[in-house]
Amino acid sequence: MLYIWLYPFHTEYSFLNVFRYLSFRIIYAAVTAFLIAFVLAPWLIRKLQEIKLGQQIRDDGPKRHLAKSGTPTMGGLLIIFAVLLSTLLWADITRPYVWLVMIATLGFGAIGFADDYLKFIKARSRGLTAGQKFSAQVGIALLIAVALYFTPGYTTKLSVPFFKNIMPDLGWFYIVFVVLVIVGSSNAVNLTDGLDGLAIGPVMIASLAYTIVAYVAGHRIMSDYLLIPHIDGAGEIAIFTAAILGSSLGFLWFNAYPATVFMGDVGSLPLGAALGTVAVISKHELLLLMVGGVFVIEAISVIFQVLSFKSRGKRIFLMAPIHHHFEMKGWEEPKVVVRLWIIAILLALLSLSTLKLR
């Protein structure tokens, strides 16, 4: 909104010309989101404590986690608020892609809120049923997929990392593919959110990587030079991902070990969906497998564990998701978190290299 309100006056006040520069707005979107999250977090934590909205800890996990029972949860509300407000302030809200990513965030945030709220009022570790949650996720993702499919000029071709001449056209199946990307990303981040600071770290790293990807995809000269699809208006999505980065940094201050607040499903589900939606809009859907490699590893560990137990009656890991496996092997929680962050950074760097190695 600041762009729309203030930039028209740049002819009279030359300093307002800075609003035309996307890089300026990206930086200040991140700073704004950080300040919102950092300043409001103590107030939110106190309110959550007052209403005794604390996390219910599963009793079949590492016993040390039982001490976390009652820690305020639903801190993801703060992340969503900071991301959306910062995006509205700094992005060009006349761009439809900006609204699509915000709809994805709000929609999946509503699902997460309902799930967390049911856990709270029923004092149990499970909220919505798997069927209810999955159906709602598919419904919102389908809405986004159909909107993209019928957007004029939007292509259903896939950009394959490392290859410039391989761009398969999925046609109408692209709608199904988009749903899989968004829902899969949402649930993968949700599964990763099991240790203090574990999920928010890779979210920050992935959002930074996609800030660069979206900026390049929206820049005609850069995208042509790097031989990647140019998406008109995708640059504004970089403001949204920068807001995710900033709000996540502010939240991490309070979510770092030992955490004083958890994000809950109201945070993890929309953050995953947001990253999936950004990956789709920027036409780097497959790159998400690499950028969000930690999330993929966590999700695959759960899938393999379930398949192995049902087919052979044996478990592959001591406990799934895989971060609990390392805990059960004796790793301290901060060590598990930091090492997975290191992996996330390396994968993000490798992912960004694909912009040039084509």
Residue, then its C-alpha position, 0 to 999 in steps of 0.5 A: m500500500l505504501y508503494i501505491w500511496l507514496y510513489p505517485f508523489h515522487t515527482e514532487y518529492s524526489f526521495l519517494n522515488v526509492f519506492r520504485y526499486l524492488s530491492f528497497r521494498i524487499i529489504y524493508a519488508a523483511v525489516t518491518a516483519f521482523l520488528i512486528a514479530f519481535v515487538l509483539a511476541p512478548w505480549l502474545i506469549r503473555k496472553l497465551q499464558e493467561i489463557k493457558l493455551g499450552q502445547q500438549i506433548r505426545d507421551d510416546g516421544p523422548k521423555r525430555h520433551l514432557a518438560k515442554s508440556g504447557t509451553p505457549t503454542m499458536g505463536g504462528l499467529l504472530i508470524i502470519f500477522a507480520v508476514l501479511l501486514s508487511t506484504l500489504l505495506w510494501a508490495d504492489i497489491t495490484r499484482p494478482y500473484v501477491w493475493l494468491v500467496m496471501i490467500a494460501t497463507l490465510g487459508f492454511g493458517a485457518i486450518g492450522f488454527a482450527d487444529d490447534y484450537l481443538k487440541f486446546i479446548k479438548a486438551r489432547s495432542r490431536g485436533l482435526t482428523a486427518g481426513q478433515k485436515f487433508s480435505a481442507q488443504v486440497g480444497i484451498a490448494l485446488l483453488i490456487a491451482v485453478a486460478l493459476y491455470f486460467t491466468p493469462g500468459y501463465t504456462t503449465k510447463l515445468s522448469v527442470p533444475f540443471f537443464k535448460n531445454i527440458m521443460p515438459d508441458l503438463g497441460w491440465f494435469y498441472i492443476v493436480f501437480v500444483v495441489l501436490v506441491i502445495v499440500g505436500s510442502s505444507n505437511a512436510v514443514n508441519l512434520t519438521d516442527g518437532l524441536d525448538g527452532l527446527a522448522i523455522g530455521p529451514v523456513m528462513i533459509a528457503s524463504l531467502a532462496y526463493t526471494i532470490v529466485a522470485y526476484v530473478a524470475g520477475h526481472r526480464i533481463m536477468s531471467d533471459y540471461l539465466l535462461i529461466p522462465h520470466i514471470d511478469g509480476a513475480g518480483e513482487i512475490a520476493i517481498f512476500t518471501a522477504a517478509i517470511l524471512g523477517s518474521s521468522l527471524g523475530f519469532l526465532w528469538f523466542n522459539a530458539y532452545p529452550a523455546t518460550v513459544f511454539m508456532g503450532d499448526v497455525g504457523s507450520l501449515p501456512l508457512g509450508a503452503a506459502l513456500g509451495t505457492v511461491a515455488v509454483i508461481s516462480k516456475h521453480e516447483l521442482l527446485l523446492l525438493m532441493v531448497g526444502g530438502v530438510f522438509v523432504i527428508e523429514a516427510i520421507s522418513v515418516i513415509f518409510q517408517v509407516l510403510s516398513f512397519k505395515s509391510r514388515g512389522k519393523r521400524i527403520f528408525l527408532m522414531a519418526p520423523i527422523h529428528h526424533h531418531f537422532e534424539m533417541k540415539g542420544w543427540e542433544e536437541p540443539k545439536v540436532v537442530v543446528r546440524l539440520w540447519i547446516i544441511a538446509i543451508l548447503l542445499a539452498l546454496l546448491s539450489l541457487s547454483t542451478l540458476k546458472l548451471r543450466 
